[in-house]
Amino acid sequence: MDKIINSRLSVSSRTTTQKALRLNLDEKKYGTIVEIGAGQEVARHFFLAGAAAGTIAKTMSAYDMKFSDAIYGVQEDRRYVSKGRVEAMMEQEFDLVVDRVGETRSKSSRYFSYAATVAAKSFNRKNECHAWCGVRVQMYPGAKPSTITVHVRMLDDNAEAQQQALGVLGVNLIYGAYHYFENPKQIIDSLTDGMKANRIEIDSINFEGPYFEDADNRIKNIHLIRSWKTRAVMFKPDGSVGIPAEMLYKKNILTIRGSFRPVTNLNVDMIEQGQNSFSELPGVNPSNTIAIAEISLNDAHGNDAKVPESDIVARVQLLNSLGYNVMVSDYTRYFSLRAYFRQFTQLQIGIVMGMVNVKQIFDEKFYRGVEGGILEGFGKLFPDNTRIFIYPEMNEDGQLTEFTDVKVPDHLRFLYRHLLENGFLHGIECSDPKLFNIYSREILKQISSGQGDWQKDLPVGVAEEIIKNKFFGHRG
């Protein structure tokens, strides 16, 4: 047993150089490395490790746009740092290496192509620093290739450090594709091996091909959060993984946090009423605005901290079926969520809340660990173009109470008045008071027991999805 444990430790703790050398010494693995925009950092690791001639057929860096277009074609979006471009690079280079040496090398060879297209920090400019990286690889001799593609944000403040981080990532990606392909989560966990924290953020990953047929990319992207590779991942209405920087760039953002387990007619009314009020703000129109349903894996109640990723995916799928964009994050406090959005836009941010959430943000216990307490929290939440849209609630007497009726501790009442009088808090309406009779916990009990008329409380089509996929323990 001790030998097994030690063996596992030695594999997981291999340095970047050791990984590169192990690949170089394996005569069955052979391929190309092409990198555009951040030097030849991945290739450099293989050459420095020694014996690279056994692994590397070619390295290349087509920096000039005309050269790059001539080799890889022009993608539909005409962008050079894009998923389309890195996929074209991988496909072209993989086909080349197989065509040119496939007949002369050993039949046991397993070919690969690694590609990266990068926008590193430019001299004297504030540009988005990100990269698309991918590896196309044969898992066994003669197999159709499998592909792993990642989107990376570089967080170092200089180009040299960014290049170095991408070099380590690239070696880890190639190594993981060959040695951990039976466990995609282990590939994800290994991507930052040999790298200090907070140097890169991986906010999207995609697995395709043999051995990955059963890999649900939505589950794998949620694992990016739980493995500390990113704080948030996004899903488009068609269920595909989105890139936050692309989806949120220069957009007005309206978001609502919820468990959505499952999404109910009450949730939908909150979103729609919030959209109606948000659209009245200056500069907000459908063409420059995105609405997002957010699921926090680290909410104040800890409800989703250990929930299986398949359960989160079920909620994402139901929200997507209604046409919503979905974000899954590990943010607890709303000011952290707002700060995340501010990385990508300076336009309006709206947050839809229920009355219970408003009471929560006025609870000073909510700010434990924040040096400036509740004042720092509000200072970070409302510095510019950020507003809260508050949905009413039904009290014990059956009467609607609105945002102006919120009871806060006496010593915070003037802070609440300040937010009211300066337009940081807005009330939104409820379209039907009967919606307040919808309780997600009761619906979940009815779903798992197969009893009750829970379908009537869900949006059109959602109940059918739950039944078809047996979500939330539905037994039929």
C-alpha positions in Angstrom: 0.0 0.0 0.0 2.8 2.4 0.9 4.4 1.8 -2.5 1.1 2.6 -4.3 0.7 5.8 -2.3 4.3 6.9 -3.0 3.9 6.1 -6.7 0.8 8.3 -6.9 2.5 11.1 -5.1 5.5 10.9 -7.4 3.3 11.1 -10.5 1.2 14.0 -9.2 4.2 16.0 -8.0 6.2 15.7 -11.2 7.8 19.0 -12.2 7.2 20.6 -15.6 10.6 19.5 -16.8 10.0 15.9 -15.6 6.7 15.8 -17.4 8.4 17.1 -20.6 11.2 14.6 -20.3 8.9 11.7 -19.7 7.1 12.6 -22.9 10.4 13.0 -24.8 11.6 9.6 -23.8 8.4 7.9 -25.0 9.2 7.1 -28.6 5.5 6.3 -29.3 4.4 9.9 -28.7 5.2 12.3 -31.6 3.8 15.6 -32.8 4.0 19.3 -33.4 3.8 22.5 -31.3 2.6 25.8 -32.8 2.3 28.9 -30.6 1.3 32.4 -31.7 1.5 35.5 -29.6 3.6 34.5 -26.5 6.8 33.0 -27.7 7.7 29.4 -28.0 7.3 28.6 -24.3 5.8 25.2 -24.5 8.3 24.0 -27.1 11.1 25.5 -25.0 10.3 23.2 -22.0 10.6 20.1 -24.2 13.9 21.2 -25.7 15.4 22.1 -22.3 14.3 18.8 -20.8 16.4 17.0 -23.4 15.8 14.2 -26.0 13.1 16.4 -27.7 14.0 14.9 -31.1 12.1 11.8 -30.1 8.8 13.8 -29.5 8.9 17.0 -31.5 8.4 16.9 -35.3 8.1 20.6 -35.7 7.6 23.8 -33.8 6.3 27.0 -35.4 5.1 30.5 -34.6 3.3 32.3 -37.5 3.1 35.7 -36.0 2.4 37.6 -39.2 -1.4 37.7 -39.9 -1.0 37.1 -43.6 1.3 34.1 -43.0 -1.2 32.8 -40.4 -4.2 33.2 -42.7 -2.3 31.5 -45.5 -1.6 28.5 -43.3 -4.8 28.2 -41.2 -7.4 30.0 -43.3 -9.7 32.9 -42.2 -12.2 32.1 -39.5 -15.8 33.3 -39.7 -15.4 35.8 -36.8 -12.0 37.0 -38.3 -10.5 36.9 -34.9 -7.0 35.5 -34.3 -7.3 34.8 -30.6 -10.4 32.6 -30.8 -11.6 29.1 -30.4 -12.1 28.8 -34.2 -8.5 29.7 -34.9 -6.9 27.3 -32.3 -9.1 24.5 -33.6 -8.0 25.2 -37.2 -4.4 25.2 -36.0 -4.7 21.9 -34.2 -6.5 20.2 -37.1 -4.1 21.4 -39.8 -1.0 20.4 -37.8 -2.3 17.1 -36.7 -3.2 16.1 -40.3 0.2 17.2 -41.5 2.2 15.2 -39.0 0.2 12.0 -39.8 0.4 12.5 -43.5 4.2 13.2 -43.5 5.5 10.6 -41.1 2.6 8.2 -40.6 4.0 5.7 -43.1 7.6 5.8 -41.9 7.2 5.8 -38.1 6.3 2.8 -35.9 2.7 1.7 -36.2 2.5 2.0 -32.4 3.0 5.8 -32.6 0.4 8.1 -31.1 0.4 11.5 -32.7 -0.5 14.9 -31.3 -0.6 18.6 -32.2 -0.5 21.3 -29.6 -1.7 24.9 -30.5 -2.0 28.2 -28.7 -3.1 31.6 -29.9 -2.4 34.3 -27.4 -3.0 38.0 -26.7 -0.3 38.6 -24.0 0.2 42.0 -22.3 1.2 44.6 -24.9 3.9 47.2 -24.3 2.4 50.3 -22.8 -1.2 49.2 -23.5 -4.1 47.9 -21.4 -5.4 45.0 -23.4 -7.3 41.8 -22.5 -4.7 39.2 -21.7 -6.1 35.8 -22.7 -5.3 32.7 -24.8 -6.9 29.7 -26.5 -4.9 26.6 -26.0 -5.6 23.0 -27.1 -4.2 19.6 -27.8 -5.3 17.1 -30.4 -4.1 13.6 -29.6 -4.5 10.0 -30.4 -5.3 8.0 -27.3 -4.2 4.8 -28.9 -2.4 4.0 -32.3 -4.5 4.6 -35.3 -7.4 6.1 -33.3 -9.4 9.1 -34.4 -8.0 12.1 -32.5 -9.5 13.5 -29.3 -9.3 17.2 -28.5 -9.1 19.2 -25.3 -9.5 23.0 -25.7 -9.2 25.6 -22.9 -9.7 29.3 -22.6 -7.2 31.0 -20.3 -7.0 34.5 -18.8 -3.5 35.5 -17.7 -3.3 37.5 -14.5 0.4 38.3 -14.3 1.1 42.0 -14.9 3.9 41.5 -17.5 4.3 39.6 -20.7 7.3 37.6 -19.6 5.5 36.1 -16.7 2.4 35.4 -18.7 4.4 33.6 -21.3 6.1 31.5 -18.6 2.7 30.5 -17.1 1.4 29.5 -20.5 4.5 27.3 -21.1 3.8 25.4 -17.9 0.1 25.1 -18.7 0.9 23.7 -22.2 3.2 21.0 -20.9 0.5 20.0 -18.3 -2.2 19.9 -21.0 -0.2 17.6 -23.3 0.9 15.4 -20.4 -2.6 15.2 -19.0 -4.1 14.3 -22.3 -1.8 11.3 -22.6 -1.6 10.1 -19.0 -5.0 11.1 -17.5 -7.4 10.8 -20.4 -9.5 8.2 -18.5 -10.2 10.8 -15.9 -11.0 14.3 -17.3 -11.3 15.8 -13.8 -7.7 14.8 -13.1 -6.6 16.5 -16.4 -8.3 19.7 -15.1 -6.8 19.4 -11.6 -3.3 19.0 -13.2 -3.4 22.0 -15.5 -1.8 24.4 -12.9 0.8 21.9 -11.6 4.1 23.7 -11.0 2.4 27.1 -10.9 1.7 29.5 -8.0 -1.9 30.5 -7.4 -3.6 33.5 -9.1 -1.4 33.5 -12.2 -4.0 32.2 -14.6 -7.7 31.6 -14.7 -9.2 28.8 -16.8 -12.9 29.7 -17.5 -13.7 27.2 -20.2 -12.7 23.7 -21.1 -14.0 21.4 -23.8 -13.4 17.6 -24.3 -14.2 15.9 -27.6 -13.5 12.6 -29.3 -12.8 9.0 -28.3 -12.7 8.4 -24.6 -14.6 11.7 -24.0 -18.0 10.6 -25.6 -19.5 10.3 -22.1 -17.9 13.5 -20.7 -20.5 16.1 -20.1 -18.7 19.3 -20.7 -21.1 21.2 -18.5 -20.1 19.1 -15.5 -16.4 19.4 -16.4 -16.7 23.2 -16.5 -18.4 23.3 -13.1 -15.4 21.3 -11.9 -13.2 24.2 -12.9 -14.8 26.2 -10.1 -14.4 23.4 -7.5 -10.8 22.9 -8.5 -10.1 26.6 -8.0 -9.3 27.2 -11.7 -11.9 30.0 -12.0 -14.6 31.7 -9.9 -17.4 31.4 -12.5 -18.4 29.7 -15.7 -21.2 30.6 -18.1 -23.7 28.7 -20.2 -25.5 30.1 -23.2 -29.2 29.4 -23.8 -28.3 26.6 -26.2 -26.4 24.8 -23.4 -22.9 25.5 -24.7 -20.2 26.9 -22.5 -19.7 30.6 -23.0 -16.6 32.8 -22.4 -17.5 35.5 -19.8 -15.3 38.1 -21.4 -17.1 37.6 -24.8 -20.6 37.4 -23.3 -20.3 40.4 -20.9 -18.0 42.8 -22.7 -19.5 46.3 -22.8 -23.0 45.0 -21.8 -25.6 46.1 -19.4 -26.0 43.2 -17.0 -29.0 42.1 -15.1 -28.6 39.1 -12.8 -30.7 37.2 -10.3 -29.3 34.7 -7.8 -31.3 31.6 -6.9 -31.1 27.9 -6.3 -33.5 27.3 -9.1 -34.1 23.8 -7.9 -36.2 23.7 -9.9 -36.9 27.0 -11.7 -40.5 28.0 -10.9 -43.1 30.5 -12.2 -42.1 32.7 -9.2 -38.5 32.8 -10.4 -39.5 33.7 -13.9 -41.8 36.5 -12.7 -38.9 38.0 -10.7 -36.6 37.9 -13.8 -39.3 39.4 -16.1 -40.3 42.1 -13.7 -36.7 42.9 -13.1 -36.1 43.2 -16.8 -39.0 45.6 -17.2 -37.6 48.0 -14.6 -34.0 47.6 -15.7 -34.9 48.5 -19.3 -36.1 51.9 -18.1 -32.5 52.9 -17.1 -30.6 55.2 -19.5 -28.7 53.4 -22.2 -30.4 50.0 -21.6 -31.9 48.3 -24.6 -32.2 44.6 -25.8 -29.2 44.9 -28.1 -26.7 45.8 -25.4 -28.1 44.0 -22.4 -27.7 40.4 -21.0 -29.9 38.8 -18.4 -28.2 36.1 -16.3 -29.6 33.5 -13.8 -26.8 32.9 -11.3 -26.4 29.8 -9.2 -23.8 30.2 -6.4 -22.0 27.1 -5.2 -21.0 29.0 -2.1 -24.1 30.9 -1.0 -24.6 32.1 2.5 -26.6 29.0 3.5 -24.0 26.6 2.0 -26.8 24.7 0.2 -24.8 23.9 -3.0 -21.3 23.5 -1.5 -21.4 19.7 -1.8 -24.2 19.1 -4.3 -23.3 16.8 -7.1 -22.3 18.6 -10.3 -25.0 16.6 -12.2 -27.6 18.3 -10.0 -26.3 21.8 -10.9 -26.3 20.8 -14.5 -30.0 19.8 -14.3 -30.8 23.3 -13.1 -28.7 24.9 -15.8 -30.4 22.8 -18.4 -33.9 23.8 -17.2 -33.0 27.5 -17.2 -31.4 27.2 -20.7 -34.6 25.5 -21.9 -36.4 28.8 -21.1 -33.9 30.8 -23.0 -31.8 32.1 -20.1 -28.1 32.6 -19.9 -26.8 30.9 -16.7 -23.7 31.6 -14.6 -22.5 29.2 -11.9 -20.1 30.8 -9.5 -18.6 30.4 -6.0 -19.3 34.0 -4.9 -21.0 34.5 -1.6 -21.4 38.2 -1.3 -23.1 40.4 -3.9 -20.3 42.9 -4.0 -17.9 40.2 -5.1 -20.3 39.3 -7.9 -20.5 42.9 -8.9 -16.7 43.2 -9.0 -16.5 40.1 -11.3 -18.9 41.8 -13.7 -16.9 45.1 -13.6 -13.9 43.3 -15.1 -15.8 43.3 -18.4 -18.2 46.3 -18.5 -18.6 49.8 -17.1 -22.3 49.9 -18.1 -25.3 49.4 -15.9 -25.4 46.4 -13.4 -28.8 45.4 -11.9 -29.3 42.7 -9.3 -32.8 41.3 -8.7 -33.4 40.3 -5.1 -36.3 39.1 -2.9 -37.0 40.9 0.4 -35.2 38.1 2.3 -32.0 38.9 0.3 -32.2 42.6 1.2 -32.5 41.7 4.9 -29.5 39.5 4.4 -27.3 42.3 3.0 -28.3 44.4 6.0 -27.2 41.7 8.4 -23.8 42.6 9.8 -23.0 38.9 10.3 -23.0 38.6 6.5 -19.7 40.7 6.5 -17.6 38.6 8.9 -14.0 38.7 7.7 -14.5 42.0 5.8 -12.2 44.5 7.4 -14.6 47.5 6.9 -17.7 45.4 7.7 -21.0 46.4 6.3 -19.8 49.9 5.2 -17.0 48.4 3.1 -19.5 45.9 1.7 -21.9 48.6 0.6 -19.1 50.8 -0.7 -18.0 48.0 -3.0 -21.6 47.2 -4.0 -22.8 50.6 -5.0 -19.8 52.7 -6.3 -21.2 53.3 -9.8 -24.1 52.2 -12.1 -25.2 49.4 -9.8 -28.7 49.1 -8.6 -30.8 46.5 -6.7 -34.3 45.6 -7.9 -36.4 44.3 -5.1 -39.3 41.9 -5.5 -42.1 42.2 -2.9 -43.1 39.4 -0.4 -46.3 38.3 1.3 -46.4 38.7 5.0 -48.1 36.4 7.5 -51.3 38.5 7.3 -51.5 37.9 3.5 -50.5 41.5 2.7 -47.9 42.5 0.2 -44.9 44.3 1.7 -42.6 46.3 -0.6 -39.0 47.4 -0.5 -39.8 50.6 1.4 -41.2 48.4 4.2 -38.0 46.5 4.9 -37.2 46.5 8.6 -33.5 47.0 9.3 -31.7 47.4 12.7 -32.2 50.9 14.1 -28.6 51.9 13.8 -28.7 51.1 10.1 -32.0 52.9 9.2 -30.2 56.0 8.0 -28.0 53.9 5.7 -31.1 52.3 4.3 -32.6 55.8 3.7 -29.5 56.9 2.0 -29.7 54.1 -0.5 -33.4 54.7 -1.1 -33.1 58.5 -1.6 -30.2 58.1 -4.0 -31.9 55.6 -6.2 -29.7 52.6 -5.4 -32.8 50.5 -4.5 -35.8 50.1 -6.8 -39.0 48.2 -6.2 -40.4 45.9 -8.8 -44.0 44.4 -9.0 -45.4 40.9 -8.7 -47.7 40.0 -11.6 -49.8 37.6 -9.6 -50.0 37.3 -5.7 -50.8 33.6 -6.1 -47.1 33.1 -7.0 -46.2 33.6 -3.4 -47.8 30.2 -2.7 -45.0 28.5 -4.7 -42.4 26.8 -2.5 -39.4 25.0 -4.1 -38.9 22.7 -1.2 -42.5 21.4 -1.4 -42.1 21.0 -5.2 -39.0 18.9 -4.7 -40.8 16.6 -2.2 -43.6 16.1 -4.7 -41.2 15.4 -7.6 -39.3 12.7 -5.7 -42.5 11.1 -4.3 -44.3 11.2 -7.6 -47.3 12.9 -6.0 -49.0 16.3 -6.1 -49.7 18.8 -8.8 -46.3 20.4 -8.9 -46.3 20.8 -12.7 -48.7 23.8 -12.5 -46.1 25.8 -10.6 -43.4 25.4 -13.2 -42.9 27.3 -16.5 -44.2 25.6 -19.7 -41.9 22.7 -20.7 -39.9 22.5 -17.5 -42.0 19.7 -16.0 -41.6 17.7 -19.2 -37.8 18.1 -19.0 -37.8 16.9 -15.4 -39.9 13.9 -16.1 -37.9 12.9 -19.3 -34.5 13.2 -17.6 -35.6 12.0 -14.1 -34.2 15.2 -12.6 -34.3 15.7 -8.8 -35.1 12.1 -8.1 -38.3 11.9 -10.2 -39.5 8.3 -10.2 -42.4 8.5 -12.6 
